[in-house]
Amino acid sequence: MASDTRSTTARTATHWQRFAVPYEFPIVFTEGVFDPENPALRDVLCRLEPAKRHRVVVFVDDGLNTGRAPLTEAIVQYAQRHADVMELACAPVVVPGGEKIKSNLHFVESLQQTLFDLRIDRHSFVIAVGGGAVLDAVGLIAATTHRGVRHVRIPTTVLAQNDSGVGVKNGVNLQGVKNFVGTFAPPFAVLNDMEFIVTLPERDKIAGMAEAVKVALIRDADFFAWIERSMDALATFERPAMATMIRRCAELHMRQIGQGGDPFESGSARPLDYGHWSAHKLESLTRHHVRHGEAVAIGMALDARYSVLCGLLANGEEERICALLEFLGFDLWHPALVKCGASGEWAILEGLREFQEHLGGELTVTLLAGIGIGVEVHEIDRARMRQAMIWLKERASS
């Protein structure tokens, strides 16, 4: 027996491969990114190879290319002004915005075919100009072409500028499951242009504020207090208040990703996703008629009440949270929340299983132990969550 053990050991050798790869990319806050006199984009493209003329492909959200001076024309004029350092490989390509681009793999294949036809290489640039869905889809295309083409994000919504656009994730949906196909791939750079925010429809401005409230609730009580003090200015979309809110929210997301210890979510926790387990499911149940930020607002209110029922959060704090969200313009109830699935159970509760499945490992949901204090739990009492849901429904109808 001992001989067999020695023989097996002799045939087996384990060599450990270890290396670390530092990631670094700039997040630039600017105004008029495609103004020919603004060097921000030029500087980003030249960051590593200042003497080179860079090939660039630009994908533009179709919701942006409207008006008397289409955005595509501004991009062409910018490239012409800076022709010494950038070359458009083709005219800017207009792509579907919103969840449409994420919900059909046809668009991913079509955009990847464009990169193939243009012979885009790993030192070329793929620029995405648009909302979070366009950034997600184009980011996936850039990350999987030649195992990684340089990707520059130019987010154009509040939600993308203060959250998803400054992160390291991208992906598209499959079979109704949000972000089932995707990668972790940091962008080459991010350029946040406040001028895009000014021209947004009111509904989009409101939706993006949900992520600011979220990150304040789980990470920064002082920021939450600032949002409360500034809620009149935010509710009327005053430019200085919106700019401050977006930048601080982006900074907190950057801190969590860079210093939280798990930027690529290899564990079971996802602390930045407070309120998201139900939000993702609600988006799916409504076929994305409820937008992401709107669903997150409802999810935060639901989980705040559940936190109170669990004894984690002081009674009355959930009302404080709901009052702020409603003042900013959010509705905190939707009939789909009590839609029943095939089993007779509320379909929204299936979001718990899907949330766990997406991460793997044990269920990990972020709740609140106080304003600015997020805590992770690994079990959700469904009966208590139903109580929280009923509270939310009764509150909306009172």
Backbone hydrogen bonds in HBPLUS format (Angstrom, degrees):
<---DONOR---> <-ACCEPTOR-->    atom                        ^
c    i                          cat <-CA-CA->   ^        H-A-AA   ^      H-
h    n   atom  resd res      DA  || num        DHA   H-A  angle D-A-AA Bond
n    s   type  num  typ     dist DA aas  dist angle  dist       angle   num
A0005-THR N   A0001-MET O   3.10 MM   4  6.43 154.5  2.16 146.7 153.6     1
A0006-ARG N   A0002-ALA O   2.99 MM   4  6.30 159.0  2.03 150.5 155.7     2
A0007-SER N   A0003-SER O   2.86 MM   4  6.09 153.7  1.93 147.4 155.6     3
A0008-THR N   A0004-ASP O   2.85 MM   4  6.07 161.9  1.88 150.6 155.0     4
A0009-THR N   A0005-THR O   2.94 MM   4  6.13 161.9  1.97 148.8 154.1     5
A0010-ALA N   A0006-ARG O   2.86 MM   4  6.03 150.6  1.95 143.8 152.1     6
A0011-ARG N   A0007-SER O   3.10 MM   4  6.40 137.1  2.29 141.6 152.3     7
A0011-ARG N   A0008-THR O   3.12 MM   3  5.23 130.0  2.38  95.6 108.8     8
A0012-THR N   A0009-THR O   3.18 MM   3  5.22 155.5  2.24 102.6 110.1     9
A0190-VAL N   A0026-PRO O   2.97 MM 164  6.33 154.2  2.04 158.1 164.6    10
A0028-VAL N   A0190-VAL O   2.79 MM 162  6.12 165.5  1.81 161.2 158.5    11
A0192-ASN N   A0028-VAL O   2.69 MM 164  5.97 163.3  1.72 171.4 177.2    12
A0030-THR N   A0192-ASN O   2.83 MM 162  6.07 171.3  1.84 165.8 166.4    13
A0194-MET N   A0030-THR O   3.19 MM 164  6.69 151.8  2.27 163.0 160.1    14
A0035-ASP N   A0032-GLY O   2.97 MM   3  5.17 165.6  1.99 115.3 117.4    15
A0038-ASN N   A0035-ASP O   2.76 MM   3  5.33 167.3  1.78 128.1 132.5    16
A0043-ASP N   A0039-PRO O   2.78 MM   4  5.90 165.2  1.81 164.3 167.9    17
A0044-VAL N   A0040-ALA O   3.10 MM   4  6.35 151.3  2.19 144.9 152.5    18
A0045-LEU N   A0041-LEU O   3.02 MM   4  6.31 164.9  2.05 159.4 162.1    19
A0046-CYS N   A0042-ARG O   3.10 MM   4  6.31 146.3  2.22 147.4 156.7    20
A0047-ARG N   A0044-VAL O   3.22 MM   3  5.16 165.3  2.24 106.6 110.1    21
A0052-LYS N   A0049-GLU O   3.25 MM   3  5.66 169.2  2.26 117.9 120.9    22
A0054-HIS N   A0085-VAL O   2.79 MM  31  5.85 168.1  1.80 129.8 126.0    23
A0087-GLU N   A0054-HIS O   2.74 MM  33  5.94 150.4  1.82 163.7 159.3    24
A0125-PHE N   A0055-ARG O   2.93 MM  70  6.31 154.0  2.00 151.8 160.4    25
A0056-VAL N   A0087-GLU O   2.86 MM  31  5.95 150.9  1.94 160.4 158.5    26
A0089-ALA N   A0056-VAL O   2.82 MM  33  5.65 169.6  1.83 150.4 153.6    27
A0057-VAL N   A0125-PHE O   2.89 MM  68  6.26 154.9  1.95 156.6 164.6    28
A0127-ILE N   A0057-VAL O   2.81 MM  70  6.14 171.7  1.81 167.0 169.9    29
A0093-VAL N   A0058-VAL O   2.84 MM  35  6.19 162.0  1.87 169.2 167.1    30
A0059-PHE N   A0127-ILE O   2.83 MM  68  6.18 167.5  1.85 171.4 173.7    31
A0129-VAL N   A0059-PHE O   2.89 MM  70  6.19 162.8  1.92 169.1 174.1    32
A0060-VAL N   A0093-VAL O   2.77 MM  33  5.98 162.2  1.80 148.9 153.7    33
A0095-VAL N   A0060-VAL O   2.82 MM  35  5.91 162.3  1.85 152.7 156.2    34
A0061-ASP N   A0129-VAL O   2.87 MM  68  6.14 158.8  1.91 172.7 174.3    35
A0064-LEU N   A0061-ASP O   3.00 MM   3  5.70 167.9  2.02 123.7 127.5    36
A0062-ASP N   A0095-VAL O   2.82 MM  33  5.51 138.9  1.99 174.9 169.3    37
A0066-THR N   A0064-LEU O   2.86 MM   2  5.65 138.8  2.03 102.0  91.6    38
A0073-GLU N   A0070-PRO O   3.06 MM   3  5.57 130.6  2.31 108.3 119.7    39
A0074-ALA N   A0071-LEU O   3.02 MM   3  5.08 114.2  2.47  97.3 113.4    40
A0075-ILE N   A0071-LEU O   2.96 MM   4  6.31 153.6  2.03 155.5 163.1    41
A0076-VAL N   A0072-THR O   3.04 MM   4  6.31 158.5  2.09 146.9 152.1    42
A0077-GLN N   A0073-GLU O   2.95 MM   4  6.21 161.6  1.99 150.5 155.5    43
A0078-TYR N   A0074-ALA O   2.91 MM   4  6.12 150.2  2.00 143.5 151.8    44
A0079-ALA N   A0075-ILE O   2.96 MM   4  6.23 161.7  2.00 151.1 155.5    45
A0080-GLN N   A0076-VAL O   2.95 MM   4  6.21 154.4  2.01 149.4 156.7    46
A0081-ARG N   A0077-GLN O   2.98 MM   4  6.18 154.1  2.05 144.4 151.0    47
A0082-HIS N   A0078-TYR O   3.04 MM   4  6.30 141.7  2.20 144.9 155.4    48
A0085-VAL N   A0082-HIS O   3.02 MM   3  5.91 161.2  2.05 125.1 129.5    49
A0086-MET N   A0082-HIS O   3.07 MM   4  6.17 138.5  2.25 147.6 158.6    50
A0102-LYS N   A0099-GLU O   3.01 MM   3  5.07 130.7  2.26  98.6 112.6    51
A0103-SER N   A0099-GLU O   2.98 MM   4  6.01 126.4  2.28 150.8 164.7    52
A0103-SER N   A0100-LYS O   3.34 MM   3  5.29 145.6  2.46  96.9 106.2    53
A0173-ASN N   A0102-LYS O   2.79 MM  71  5.55 147.7  1.89 136.3 147.4    54
A0107-PHE N   A0104-ASN O   3.14 MM   3  6.15 150.5  2.23 128.9 131.2    55
A0109-GLU N   A0105-LEU O   3.02 MM   4  6.30 166.9  2.04 157.7 160.1    56
A0110-SER N   A0106-HIS O   2.89 MM   4  6.06 153.8  1.96 146.0 153.9    57
A0111-LEU N   A0107-PHE O   2.96 MM   4  6.12 164.4  1.98 151.2 154.4    58
A0112-GLN N   A0108-VAL O   2.96 MM   4  6.11 154.8  2.02 147.2 154.9    59
A0113-GLN N   A0109-GLU O   2.89 MM   4  6.04 147.0  2.00 141.6 150.7    60
A0114-THR N   A0110-SER O   3.09 MM   4  6.42 143.7  2.23 139.2 148.6    61
A0115-LEU N   A0111-LEU O   3.21 MM   4  6.63 153.5  2.28 145.0 150.2    62
A0116-PHE N   A0112-GLN O   2.99 MM   4  6.30 153.0  2.06 146.3 154.2    63
A0117-ASP N   A0113-GLN O   2.82 MM   4  6.04 166.3  1.83 155.2 158.4    64
A0118-LEU N   A0114-THR O   3.02 MM   4  6.17 148.3  2.13 145.8 154.1    65
A0120-ILE N   A0115-LEU O   3.09 MM   5  5.35 177.7  2.09 158.6 159.3    66
A0119-ARG N   A0116-PHE O   3.07 MM   3  5.11 156.5  2.13 104.1 111.4    67
A0124-SER N   A0121-ASP O   3.04 MM   3  5.39 163.9  2.07 113.5 117.5    68
A0126-VAL N   A0150-ARG O   2.80 MM  24  6.17 159.7  1.84 164.2 171.2    69
A0152-VAL N   A0126-VAL O   2.96 MM  26  6.26 158.0  2.01 142.7 149.6    70
A0128-ALA N   A0152-VAL O   2.96 MM  24  6.41 159.1  2.01 166.2 173.1    71
A0154-ILE N   A0128-ALA O   2.80 MM  26  5.96 149.5  1.90 174.6 174.5    72
A0130-GLY N   A0154-ILE O   3.21 MM  24  6.58 150.5  2.30 144.4 152.2    73
A0156-THR N   A0130-GLY O   2.98 MM  26  5.00 142.4  2.13 120.7 122.6    74
A0135-LEU N   A0131-GLY O   3.04 MM   4  6.34 163.6  2.07 156.7 162.1    75
A0136-ASP N   A0132-GLY O   2.84 MM   4  6.01 155.4  1.90 148.3 155.0    76
A0137-ALA N   A0133-ALA O   3.03 MM   4  6.27 165.5  2.05 150.9 153.7    77
A0138-VAL N   A0134-VAL O   2.92 MM   4  5.98 171.9  1.92 156.4 159.0    78
A0139-GLY N   A0135-LEU O   2.82 MM   4  5.66 147.2  1.92 138.0 148.2    79
A0140-LEU N   A0136-ASP O   3.07 MM   4  6.30 148.7  2.17 140.3 147.7    80
A0141-ILE N   A0137-ALA O   3.09 MM   4  6.42 156.7  2.15 146.8 153.0    81
A0142-ALA N   A0138-VAL O   2.87 MM   4  6.12 163.7  1.90 153.5 157.4    82
A0143-ALA N   A0139-GLY O   2.92 MM   4  6.02 158.6  1.97 145.9 152.1    83
A0144-THR N   A0140-LEU O   3.08 MM   4  6.17 140.1  2.25 143.6 152.5    84
A0145-THR N   A0141-ILE O   3.08 MM   4  6.06 120.7  2.44 143.2 155.5    85
A0149-VAL N   A0142-ALA O   2.82 MM   7  5.03 156.4  1.87 135.0 143.2    86
A0148-GLY N   A0145-THR O   2.84 MM   3  5.55 166.4  1.86 123.7 128.4    87
A0188-PHE N   A0151-HIS O   2.63 MM  37  5.20 159.9  1.67 147.7 154.1    88
A0153-ARG N   A0189-ALA O   2.99 MM  36  6.40 163.4  2.02 156.9 156.8    89
A0191-LEU N   A0153-ARG O   2.92 MM  38  6.38 157.8  1.97 161.2 168.6    90
A0161-GLN N   A0157-THR O   2.90 MM   4  6.08 158.4  1.95 151.9 158.2    91
A0162-ASN N   A0158-VAL O   2.95 MM   4  6.02 157.3  2.00 156.2 160.9    92
A0165-GLY N   A0160-ALA O   2.73 MM   5  4.60 134.1  1.93 123.2 135.3    93
A0166-VAL N   A0163-ASP O   3.14 MM   3  5.83 146.0  2.26 118.9 127.2    94
A0167-GLY N   A0164-SER O   3.22 MM   3  5.28 164.1  2.25 107.4 111.7    95
A0185-ALA N   A0168-VAL O   2.80 MM  17  5.32 139.7  1.96 146.2 155.2    96
A0170-ASN N   A0183-THR O   3.20 MM  13  5.80 141.0  2.36 167.7 172.9    97
A0183-THR N   A0170-ASN O   3.29 MM  13  5.80 140.2  2.46 127.0 137.2    98
A0172-VAL N   A0181-VAL O   2.72 MM   9  5.40 153.3  1.79 158.7 167.9    99
A0181-VAL N   A0172-VAL O   3.14 MM   9  5.40 164.3  2.17 160.1 160.9   100
A0174-LEU N   A0177-VAL O   3.15 MM   3  5.34 154.6  2.22 138.4 144.5   101
A0177-VAL N   A0174-LEU O   2.86 MM   3  5.34 165.8  1.88 121.0 124.7   102
A0196-PHE N   A0193-ASP O   3.20 MM   3  5.98 150.9  2.29 119.4 125.2   103
A0197-ILE N   A0194-MET O   3.00 MM   3  5.27 125.6  2.31 103.4 117.1   104
A0198-VAL N   A0194-MET O   3.32 MM   4  6.72 152.0  2.40 152.2 159.2   105
A0200-LEU N   A0197-ILE O   3.14 MM   3  5.30 165.2  2.16 110.2 114.8   106
A0204-ASP N   A0201-PRO O   3.09 MM   3  5.54 125.5  2.40 108.7 121.2   107
A0205-LYS N   A0201-PRO O   3.17 MM   4  6.55 154.5  2.24 151.6 159.4   108
A0206-ILE N   A0202-GLU O   2.93 MM   4  6.20 164.6  1.96 160.1 163.4   109
A0207-ALA N   A0203-ARG O   3.00 MM   4  6.15 167.4  2.01 146.0 149.8   110
A0208-GLY N   A0204-ASP O   3.26 MM   4  6.35 156.8  2.32 144.6 148.6   111
A0209-MET N   A0206-ILE O   2.97 MM   3  5.51 146.6  2.09 115.2 124.7   112
A0210-ALA N   A0207-ALA O   3.29 MM   3  5.91 159.9  2.34 114.2 119.4   113
A0212-ALA N   A0209-MET O   3.08 MM   3  5.20 126.8  2.37  99.3 113.2   114
A0213-VAL N   A0209-MET O   3.12 MM   4  6.48 161.7  2.15 157.6 161.6   115
A0214-LYS N   A0210-ALA O   2.88 MM   4  6.10 157.6  1.93 147.7 154.9   116
A0215-VAL N   A0211-GLU O   3.01 MM   4  6.12 172.7  2.02 146.3 147.3   117
A0216-ALA N   A0212-ALA O   3.06 MM   4  6.13 151.5  2.14 143.4 151.7   118
A0217-LEU N   A0213-VAL O   2.90 MM   4  6.07 155.9  1.96 149.8 156.3   119
A0218-ILE N   A0214-LYS O   3.15 MM   4  6.47 150.8  2.24 151.9 159.1   120
A0219-ARG N   A0215-VAL O   2.96 MM   4  5.71 130.6  2.22 136.8 148.0   121
A0220-ASP N   A0216-ALA O   2.97 MM   4  4.57 149.6  2.06 117.2 126.0   122
A0372-GLY N   A0217-LEU O   2.66 MM 155  4.36 130.7  1.90 118.7 124.7   123
A0224-PHE N   A0220-ASP O   3.12 MM   4  6.50 153.9  2.19 147.3 154.8   124
A0225-ALA N   A0221-ALA O   2.91 MM   4  6.20 158.3  1.96 149.9 155.5   125
A0226-TRP N   A0222-ASP O   2.93 MM   4  6.20 147.0  2.04 140.5 150.0   126
A0227-ILE N   A0223-PHE O   2.91 MM   4  6.23 155.0  1.98 149.2 155.4   127
A0228-GLU N   A0224-PHE O   2.98 MM   4  6.35 155.9  2.04 149.6 156.0   128
A0229-ARG N   A0225-ALA O   2.92 MM   4  6.22 158.5  1.96 147.8 153.7   129
A0230-SER N   A0226-TRP O   2.83 MM   4  5.95 142.4  1.98 146.0 157.0   130
A0231-MET N   A0228-GLU O   3.41 MM   3  5.18 169.3  2.42 102.9 104.2   131
A0234-LEU N   A0230-SER O   2.88 MM   4  6.10 158.6  1.92 158.1 165.3   132
A0235-ALA N   A0231-MET O   2.80 MM   4  5.75 156.8  1.85 141.0 147.7   133
A0236-THR N   A0232-ASP O   3.19 MM   4  6.35 133.0  2.42 137.1 148.0   134
A0238-GLU N   A0233-ALA O   2.88 MM   5  5.25 171.3  1.88 156.9 156.4   135
A0237-PHE N   A0234-LEU O   2.99 MM   3  4.75 160.3  2.03 101.0 106.3   136
A0242-MET N   A0238-GLU O   2.96 MM   4  6.16 165.7  1.98 162.4 167.2   137
A0243-ALA N   A0239-ARG O   2.92 MM   4  6.06 162.4  1.95 156.4 161.0   138
A0244-THR N   A0240-PRO O   3.00 MM   4  6.18 161.1  2.03 147.5 152.3   139
A0245-MET N   A0241-ALA O   2.92 MM   4  6.08 165.5  1.94 152.7 157.0   140
A0246-ILE N   A0242-MET O   2.93 MM   4  6.08 164.6  1.96 152.0 155.8   141
A0247-ARG N   A0243-ALA O   3.03 MM   4  6.16 168.3  2.04 149.8 153.3   142
A0248-ARG N   A0244-THR O   2.99 MM   4  6.10 170.3  2.00 154.8 157.7   143
A0249-CYS N   A0245-MET O   3.03 MM   4  6.04 161.2  2.07 146.4 152.3   144
A0250-ALA N   A0246-ILE O   2.92 MM   4  6.06 160.5  1.96 149.0 154.7   145
A0251-GLU N   A0247-ARG O   2.91 MM   4  6.14 156.1  1.96 147.9 154.6   146
A0252-LEU N   A0248-ARG O   3.04 MM   4  6.30 156.5  2.10 149.2 154.4   147
A0253-HIS N   A0249-CYS O   3.04 MM   4  6.33 156.9  2.09 150.4 156.7   148
A0254-MET N   A0250-ALA O   2.85 MM   4  6.08 159.5  1.89 151.8 158.0   149
A0255-ARG N   A0251-GLU O   2.89 MM   4  6.12 153.3  1.96 145.8 153.1   150
A0256-GLN N   A0252-LEU O   3.08 MM   4  6.30 159.9  2.12 145.2 149.7   151
A0257-ILE N   A0253-HIS O   3.03 MM   4  6.26 165.0  2.05 153.1 156.9   152
A0258-GLY N   A0254-MET O   2.83 MM   4  5.90 166.7  1.85 153.2 157.6   153
A0259-GLN N   A0255-ARG O   2.74 MM   4  5.48 152.7  1.82 145.8 152.7   154
A0260-GLY N   A0256-GLN O   2.81 MM   4  4.60 130.6  2.05 124.9 130.5   155
A0265-GLU N   A0262-ASP O   3.09 MM   3  5.21 164.6  2.12 114.2 115.2   156
A0273-ASP N   A0270-ARG O   2.93 MM   3  5.71 163.4  1.96 129.3 133.5   157
A0276-HIS N   A0273-ASP O   3.01 MM   3  5.08 158.9  2.05 130.6 129.0   158
A0280-HIS N   A0276-HIS O   2.95 MM   4  5.91 173.2  1.96 154.7 153.0   159
A0282-LEU N   A0278-SER O   2.81 MM   4  6.00 157.3  1.86 152.4 159.3   160
A0283-GLU N   A0279-ALA O   2.94 MM   4  6.17 158.3  1.99 154.3 159.3   161
A0284-SER N   A0280-HIS O   3.22 MM   4  6.49 158.2  2.27 142.1 147.4   162
A0285-LEU N   A0281-LYS O   2.83 MM   4  6.10 162.4  1.87 155.0 160.1   163
A0286-THR N   A0282-LEU O   3.05 MM   4  6.14 145.4  2.17 145.7 153.2   164
A0288-HIS N   A0283-GLU O   2.69 MM   5  4.64 162.7  1.71 158.4 155.2   165
A0287-ARG N   A0284-SER O   3.03 MM   3  4.92 161.7  2.06 106.4 110.5   166
A0289-HIS N   A0286-THR O   3.00 MM   3  5.42 159.3  2.05 113.4 119.9   167
A0295-ALA N   A0291-ARG O   2.87 MM   4  6.12 157.4  1.92 160.5 167.5   168
A0296-VAL N   A0292-HIS O   2.86 MM   4  6.12 154.0  1.93 153.3 161.3   169
A0297-ALA N   A0293-GLY O   3.02 MM   4  6.24 152.3  2.10 144.1 150.5   170
A0298-ILE N   A0294-GLU O   3.30 MM   4  6.61 157.9  2.35 142.9 147.5   171
A0299-GLY N   A0295-ALA O   2.87 MM   4  6.13 159.3  1.91 148.0 154.7   172
A0300-MET N   A0296-VAL O   2.79 MM   4  6.00 152.6  1.86 152.5 158.9   173
A0301-ALA N   A0297-ALA O   3.10 MM   4  6.34 160.5  2.14 146.9 151.7   174
A0302-LEU N   A0298-ILE O   2.94 MM   4  6.17 160.7  1.98 153.0 158.6   175
A0303-ASP N   A0299-GLY O   2.95 MM   4  6.11 165.8  1.97 148.6 152.3   176
A0304-ALA N   A0300-MET O   2.82 MM   4  5.91 140.1  1.98 143.5 154.7   177
A0305-ARG N   A0301-ALA O   3.12 MM   4  6.36 161.4  2.15 147.5 151.0   178
A0306-TYR N   A0302-LEU O   3.00 MM   4  6.29 158.9  2.05 146.7 153.3   179
A0307-SER N   A0303-ASP O   2.88 MM   4  5.93 148.4  1.98 134.5 143.0   180
A0308-VAL N   A0304-ALA O   3.10 MM   4  6.45 145.1  2.22 142.6 151.3   181
A0308-VAL N   A0305-ARG O   3.09 MM   3  5.08 120.5  2.46  94.3 108.9   182
A0309-LEU N   A0305-ARG O   2.95 MM   4  6.31 161.5  1.99 153.4 158.1   183
A0310-CYS N   A0306-TYR O   2.93 MM   4  6.16 138.7  2.11 145.3 156.5   184
A0312-LEU N   A0307-SER O   2.93 MM   5  5.24 142.0  2.08 171.5 165.5   185
A0313-LEU N   A0307-SER O   3.19 MM   6  5.32 160.3  2.23 110.6 112.5   186
A0311-GLY N   A0308-VAL O   2.93 MM   3  5.11 152.9  2.01 106.3 115.3   187
A0317-GLU N   A0314-ALA O   3.11 MM   3  5.85 164.9  2.13 139.0 143.3   188
A0320-ARG N   A0316-GLY O   3.18 MM   4  6.54 151.1  2.27 142.8 150.5   189
A0321-ILE N   A0317-GLU O   3.00 MM   4  6.29 155.2  2.06 147.9 153.6   190
A0322-CYS N   A0318-GLU O   2.92 MM   4  6.13 165.2  1.94 146.9 151.1   191
A0323-ALA N   A0319-GLU O   2.83 MM   4  5.92 161.3  1.87 149.3 154.7   192
A0324-LEU N   A0320-ARG O   3.18 MM   4  6.37 155.8  2.24 142.2 147.8   193
A0325-LEU N   A0321-ILE O   3.06 MM   4  6.35 168.0  2.08 154.9 157.9   194
A0326-GLU N   A0322-CYS O   2.89 MM   4  6.09 161.7  1.93 154.7 159.7   195
A0327-PHE N   A0323-ALA O   2.96 MM   4  6.09 153.7  2.03 143.2 150.7   196
A0328-LEU N   A0324-LEU O   3.01 MM   4  6.27 149.5  2.10 149.8 157.8   197
A0330-PHE N   A0325-LEU O   3.04 MM   5  5.59 164.9  2.07 146.4 143.6   198
A0329-GLY N   A0326-GLU O   3.00 MM   3  5.06 144.2  2.13  97.9 109.0   199
A0337-LEU N   A0334-HIS O   2.99 MM   3  5.86 168.4  2.01 129.4 133.1   200
A0338-VAL N   A0335-PRO O   3.15 MM   3  6.00 160.3  2.19 122.7 126.3   201
A0339-LYS N   A0336-ALA O   3.17 MM   3  4.93 167.4  2.19 104.6 105.9   202
A0347-ALA N   A0339-LYS O   2.72 MM   8  5.84 166.2  1.74 156.3 161.2   203
A0341-GLY N   A0345-GLU O   2.82 MM   4  5.71 169.0  1.83 168.0 166.7   204
A0344-GLY N   A0341-GLY O   3.05 MM   3  5.39 160.9  2.08 112.8 118.9   205
A0349-LEU N   A0346-TRP O   3.10 MM   3  5.84 146.0  2.22 117.6 124.9   206
A0350-GLU N   A0347-ALA O   2.93 MM   3  5.44 152.7  2.01 113.5 122.0   207
A0351-GLY N   A0348-ILE O   2.93 MM   3  5.54 156.3  1.99 112.9 120.7   208
A0352-LEU N   A0349-LEU O   3.14 MM   3  5.73 156.1  2.20 111.2 116.6   209
A0354-GLU N   A0350-GLU O   3.09 MM   4  6.43 165.9  2.11 155.5 159.4   210
A0355-PHE N   A0351-GLY O   2.82 MM   4  5.81 150.9  1.90 141.4 149.5   211
A0356-GLN N   A0352-LEU O   3.05 MM   4  6.26 159.6  2.09 146.7 151.4   212
A0357-GLU N   A0353-ARG O   2.87 MM   4  6.06 158.2  1.92 149.1 156.0   213
A0358-HIS N   A0354-GLU O   2.95 MM   4  6.07 150.2  2.04 143.6 150.4   214
A0360-GLY N   A0356-GLN O   2.70 MM   4  5.68 154.3  1.77 154.2 163.4   215
A0365-VAL N   A0377-VAL O   2.92 MM  12  5.44 163.4  1.95 155.5 160.9   216
A0377-VAL N   A0365-VAL O   2.89 MM  12  5.44 162.7  1.92 152.6 157.6   217
A0367-LEU N   A0375-VAL O   2.72 MM   8  5.31 164.6  1.74 163.2 167.0   218
A0375-VAL N   A0367-LEU O   2.89 MM   8  5.31 161.6  1.93 136.5 141.4   219
A0369-ALA N   A0373-ILE O   2.93 MM   4  5.49 170.7  1.94 159.4 162.5   220
A0373-ILE N   A0370-GLY O   3.05 MM   3  5.03 163.2  2.08 124.5 122.5   221
A0385-MET N   A0381-ASP O   2.86 MM   4  6.17 151.1  1.94 150.6 160.2   222
A0386-ARG N   A0382-ARG O   2.84 MM   4  6.07 147.3  1.95 144.1 152.6   223
A0387-GLN N   A0383-ALA O   3.07 MM   4  6.39 145.4  2.19 137.7 146.9   224
A0388-ALA N   A0384-ARG O   2.98 MM   4  6.35 150.9  2.07 144.2 151.9   225
A0389-MET N   A0385-MET O   2.93 MM   4  6.21 148.0  2.03 142.7 151.8   226
A0390-ILE N   A0386-ARG O   2.88 MM   4  6.17 157.8  1.93 150.8 156.0   227
A0391-TRP N   A0387-GLN O   2.93 MM   4  6.18 157.6  1.98 148.2 154.4   228
A0392-LEU N   A0388-ALA O   3.01 MM   4  6.25 152.9  2.09 142.7 149.8   229
A0393-LYS N   A0389-MET O   2.93 MM   4  6.23 154.3  2.00 148.4 155.6   230
A0394-GLU N   A0390-ILE O   2.84 MM   4  6.05 167.5  1.85 156.2 159.3   231
A0395-ARG N   A0391-TRP O   2.89 MM   4  5.96 152.6  1.97 143.5 151.6   232
A0396-ALA N   A0392-LEU O   3.05 MM   4  6.23 151.1  2.13 140.2 147.4   233
A0397-SER N   A0393-LYS O   3.12 MM   4  6.39 139.9  2.29 143.1 153.6   234
A0398-SER N   A0395-ARG O   3.40 MM   3  5.32 154.8  2.47  96.8 103.9   235
